[in-house]
Amino acid sequence: MTQITGKATIRVDGTELRTAPGATLDTGGEKREPKVGAGKVWGFSEDTQAPEVTCKVYHTADTSLKKLGAITSATLSFECDTGAKFVLREAFVTEPPKLDAKDGTVELKFSAISCDEA
């Protein structure tokens, strides 16, 4: 039976993050918008979208929010439990890390120059 992705392992410069379930990957690329008029679709325009990864990592005594927020020019790998692997080059954190004391997680949002299937 075919396995469907249910988990992801995320590494930044080879170091595995303690990720909680629910990480997402947007591979980026071209976003297309239909162009309409006179009751017809005439075509589309394109706009380039950057790749993005969002995840929550568990916060422990040795988790540095400052170091997480300072990530730039990193190699980020997103590996699915199905074996599919994606590599984001020159990845960087896009927003300051947000600590949720209720569930003990830190929300991280990354973007990058490119995303390739490995």
C-alpha positions in Angstrom: 0.0 0.0 0.0 1.2 3.5 -0.8 2.4 5.6 2.1 1.1 9.1 2.5 3.3 11.8 4.1 2.4 12.3 7.7 5.7 13.5 9.3 8.6 15.7 8.3 12.1 16.0 9.7 13.6 19.5 9.3 17.3 20.2 9.5 19.1 23.6 9.4 22.8 23.3 8.3 22.6 19.6 9.3 21.2 20.1 12.8 17.7 18.5 13.3 15.1 20.8 14.8 12.8 19.4 17.5 9.7 19.9 15.4 6.1 19.4 16.5 3.6 17.8 14.1 2.2 20.1 11.4 5.2 21.5 9.5 4.3 22.9 6.0 6.4 23.4 2.9 5.5 25.7 0.0 8.0 25.0 -2.8 7.5 28.4 -4.4 7.5 29.1 -8.1 5.1 30.8 -10.3 1.7 31.9 -9.1 -0.8 32.5 -12.0 -3.7 34.9 -12.0 -6.4 34.6 -14.6 -7.1 37.7 -16.7 -10.7 38.1 -17.7 -12.9 40.4 -19.6 -16.1 40.4 -21.7 -17.2 37.2 -19.9 -14.1 35.3 -21.1 -10.7 34.2 -19.7 -8.1 35.8 -22.0 -5.0 34.4 -20.3 -3.0 34.7 -17.2 -0.1 36.7 -15.6 2.6 35.2 -13.4 4.2 36.4 -10.2 7.2 34.6 -8.6 6.6 33.3 -5.1 9.5 32.4 -2.7 9.6 29.0 -1.1 8.5 28.9 2.5 8.6 26.5 5.5 6.6 26.9 8.6 7.0 24.8 11.7 6.9 24.7 15.5 9.8 23.5 17.5 9.7 22.4 21.1 11.2 24.9 23.5 13.7 23.6 26.1 16.2 25.2 28.5 18.9 25.0 25.8 16.7 26.5 23.0 18.0 30.0 22.1 15.3 32.2 20.6 18.0 34.7 19.6 20.0 32.0 17.6 16.8 30.8 15.9 15.9 34.3 14.9 19.4 35.0 13.5 19.3 32.1 11.0 20.4 33.4 7.5 22.1 31.8 4.5 21.4 28.3 5.8 20.7 25.0 4.0 17.4 23.8 5.2 16.2 20.2 4.4 12.6 19.1 4.7 12.4 15.3 4.6 9.1 13.5 4.6 8.5 10.1 6.2 7.8 8.8 2.7 11.4 9.5 1.7 10.7 12.6 -0.4 13.3 15.3 0.4 13.5 19.0 -0.4 16.5 21.3 0.0 16.0 25.1 0.5 19.2 27.0 -0.3 20.2 30.2 1.5 17.3 29.9 3.9 16.5 32.6 6.4 14.0 33.2 9.2 11.4 35.7 8.0 9.9 36.8 11.4 11.1 36.9 15.0 10.4 33.5 16.7 7.2 33.4 18.7 7.2 31.3 22.0 3.9 29.8 23.0 4.3 29.0 26.7 1.0 27.1 26.8 2.2 24.3 24.5 5.9 24.8 24.8 6.6 25.6 21.2 8.3 28.2 19.1 6.8 29.1 15.8 9.4 29.5 12.9 8.8 30.8 9.4 11.6 30.4 6.8 12.0 31.5 3.2 14.8 30.8 0.8 16.4 31.6 -2.5 15.4 28.2 -4.0 13.7 24.9 -3.3 14.9 21.7 -5.0 13.7 18.1 -4.8 16.6 16.0 -3.7 
